[in-house]
């Protein structure tokens, strides 16, 4: 399982490939990561919050607006749910499915490592 961390892996495919490599056949991978909200109006509000309010709060609370300003950019660069599901399937997972959480702010992907003998 990885939660809100895989976005920061430089070589995404390599990172997932290694996670899948160490799974036993039949083992499950769960990836919880930020995504883009589904509803266009909500997405606009979320973008405003992410690009304006979050960095200001980061400056106020943690003394670093920059740390919080890069978060929305990494979210935008991360693959969309169907793209990530295709990548995970190509890397050796079966039955990859995803669930949108909080109107798409985050997405949970789950897949099962293929059995070598099938």
Steps between C-alpha positions, in 0.01 A plus 500: 500500500612850427305806606567845360863421430535342157445840337847594623677203341719622213453193279140399560499183288821377665358568845182307430692221327710452813194501726337237278821295480507450877133402523423131520280370217146580607625786719322832479631847436311804627592849389323799654592824328369847425324557168286762328144560620230371266252789515628802299360756748648315797828461305518878450444563871754232591755649259451845652548352847805297391681777316412793728379407847712190564835677436391792720408259780830319447684827547296589807513161673825346380699798379520365145260599225721326240451156656126533463506674161658198329230257622238599240758476222596144596131410509448635148797304365383170652317262263121505494329193652450314170860572395636373831279190482637423152857543627440269797342239273795517261736453794335175611186568701161348426158637584625855547218721614475841659268691728459876503505654847382851590368572150828392343744695720654163569478161335572152635632246247503129585637211297615142552836363384461240229571137577807398294345165409178630346 
